[in-house]
Amino acid sequence: MRLVTLEHGQGGTCGGLPLLHEMPVAGYVFVLDGVLIGAGDARYLAIAGGVNLVVYLPLLWWAGGTLAGLWAAFALGYIGVRAVTLGVRAHRRGWVEAALSR
């Protein structure tokens, strides 16, 4: 994948699999973040953030410091796990009743 720049000779290449397919997943995660924050579900978000970090840190070590590895760990590991943890919460209705009772 060629990086775009206006400076001549400053473009580089980023090896590895382009991870553009993760962008809709990231959008899903950011929407759920906003909904759950707005609903006042900060406690669940804090716990889920800890779970996400526990999964993400070993993936960073495994990535080996390469740019493609770091992007894969972030896109597939961190954002993917966040999509699962936030999706589980969104599909359960407990946070809705808690938000409505405020």
N, C-alpha and C positions, 0 to 999 in steps of 0.2 A: 504494500500500500504506500503510495507516494504522499508525503506531507506537503501541503500547499503553503507557499510563502511568496512574497513579492520580491524578496532579495535574491539576486542571481547567485547561484552556487550555495544557497543556504538550505535548500530542500534536502530532506533525508528520507530514508526508507525505514519502515517499521515492519520487521519480519513477523511472520506468524499469521494466524487466522484473523481476518477482519471481524471484529465483534460488533458490527452494526446491528445484528439481529437482537442484541440485548437492549437496544434503546427502547423498544416498547415495554419491555419488562421493567426497565428503570422508570419509565413514565407511570406504570401501574404502581410501583413502590412509592413514588413521590406523591401520587394522588392519595394512596392509603395513609401515608404519613400525615398529610394535611387533614384528612377526615378524622383520623384518630386523635390528632392533637386538638382539633376543634371540638371533639367530643369530650375532651378532658381525660383521655385514657393514657396519661403520662406514665403511670406505674407499669402498665403492660409494655409500653414502648421502651422503657428503661430496661426491663428484664429481657425483652427480645433483643435489644441492642447488645446486652452481655452475651447472649447465646450466639448472635451473629459474629461477634468479635472472637469468641472461642473457636468458631469454624474458620474464620478468615485468617487468623494469625498463622496457623500451620500451613495454609495455602501460600501465604507470602514467603515462608521459609522454603517451601517446595518449589516456588517459582524460580528460584535461583538468581534473582537480580536482573534478569533480562526484561527488556521493555515488554515484549510480547507475553512473557510469563506473568508480569505484574498486572497487565491489563486483563489477562485471562482470570487471574485470581480475583481481581476486583469485580469484573463483569459476571463471571460464572459463579464465583464463590460468594462474595459479599452481597451483591445485588440479588443473586439467585436465592440465597438463604433468607434475605430480607423479604423477598416476594413470598416465600413460603410462610415465614412467621407472621407477617402482616396479613396475608391472605387467610390464614387459619383464624386469626382474630376477627377479620371483617366478616367472615361467613358464619361466625357464631353471633348470636343476637344479644349477648349479655351487655356489650358496650353500648348498645342502642338504648336499652332500658335505663342504664346508669346515666346516660347523657340526658334522657328525657326527664328523669327524676330530679335533676338539678334545679 
